[in-house]
């Protein structure tokens, strides 16, 4: 997969550097990881109003009640129920349609968050998932699980 290959070179080229929460250019959409959720001030400073967590085994971060929180426990292995993938993607798309700044995060911020953000963007902007994931992955490191990638492509009719 082209996206994963490019992303791996970028990610593994800097093995000790922690990536920062990053915004998808021109959109109220951020990607992050579990560490970003611990920096509530950083999240609030960026004007984020909603958090979409897609990690399957992370504990809940303590967040202020002003932030909307949605949690969809997704796995990288490709065994996610279709209804859960739909719900996660539709939620991100709905938040983007409403202009709500949203942070999509998973354990490392490299696979599940990238896929869910791309699926939401694809639905919001009526573009192919493969194009949306290229846009999202261009903003920083990504290491997309091939099985999860295939699940979202099927979900969105590619």
C-alpha positions, -999 to +999 in steps of 0.1 A: +000+000+000+015+033-011+003+054+018+017+030+044+050+027+026+056+064+025+044+068+061+067+041+074+097+058+059+087+090+076+078+074+109+108+052+112+132+078+099+128+095+134+124+066+158+128+086+190+109+117+180+073+118+194+049+133+169+027+161+179-010+164+175-015+177+139-042+194+120-054+183+085-047+214+065-077+237+059-101+216+080-112+216+117-098+181+120-068+170+141-051+136+147-035+126+179-026+099+203-032+089+239-005+113+251-023+142+235-054+135+255-034+140+287-026+176+276-060+190+280-047+226+279-031+219+245-064+204+232-084+234+245-059+259+232-064+246+196-101+252+200-111+216+198-146+209+210-150+171+203-128+141+209-133+109+189-113+081+206-108+049+185-084+030+207-096-004+218-078-009+250-067+025+264-081+038+297-103+069+297-084+102+299-097+127+324-113+154+302-133+185+311-171+182+306-170+210+280-155+186+255-177+162+237-163+127+238-172+098+216-155+064+219-154+036+194-132+007+203-117-003+170-090-029+164-063-028+137-067-064+128-097-060+105-123-077+127-144-047+135-182-049+130-194-029+101-219-009+122-191+003+145-170+015+115-200+033+101-207+049+134-172+062+139-169+075+103-204+091+104-197+108+137-165+124+124-183+134+092-212+149+112-189+169+134-170+182+103-203+191+086-213+211+117-179+229+117-170+214+151-133+212+156-126+175+163-096+155+175-095+118+164-071+098+185-059+063+191-031+047+210-002+059+188-021+082+164-008+063+134-034+038+121-069+038+135-071+076+139-058+081+104-084+057+089-113+071+109-104+107+101-100+098+065-133+080+064-151+110+080-134+134+056-143+112+026-180+112+037-179+150+044-163+160+012-178+132-010-144+120-021-129+085-024-115+070+008-081+064-009-079+101-018-090+112+017-064+090+035-037+104+013-047+139+024-048+129+061-016+109+060+002+139+044+000+158+077+025+136+096+035+101+105+011+073+096+014+035+098-019+023+086-029-013+093-036-030+059-066-049+073-082-018+087-075+000+055-093-027+035-123-026+060-128+011+054-124+009+016-151-018+016-173+003+039-171+033+016-176+013-016-141+012-031 
